[in-house]
Amino acid sequence: MEGAKARLVNVHQAKTHLSQLLQDVQRGEEVVIARAGTPIARLVSWSPPPHTVAAPGAMRGRIDTADDFDEPLDQLFDALR
């Protein structure tokens, strides 16, 4: 959370009160977990990354198809017999 002050808790408090901390985070609060007063982790609400769909033709020029791509495969099948 930009501009908001995060709450600092020590590792023992975080382990003991994890459920409550998760509820606080879900409400928008940021929690910083510290070891011996030194911040080591930040507990923030998770949001999924945006799902983007490539525009038609976005891969143009990146995929090559061999000139003989659609040639009959009879010789290949004969070789496998």
Sequence and secondary structure as in RCSB ss.txt:
>XXXX:A:sequence
MEGAKARLVNVHQAKTHLSQLLQDVQRGEEVVIARAGTPIARLVSWSPPPHTVAAPGAMRGRIDTADDFDEPLDQ
LFDALR
>XXXX:A:secstr
 TTS  EEEEHHHHHHTHHHHHHHHHTT  EEEEETTEEEEEE            TTTTTTT    TTTTS  HH
HHHHH 
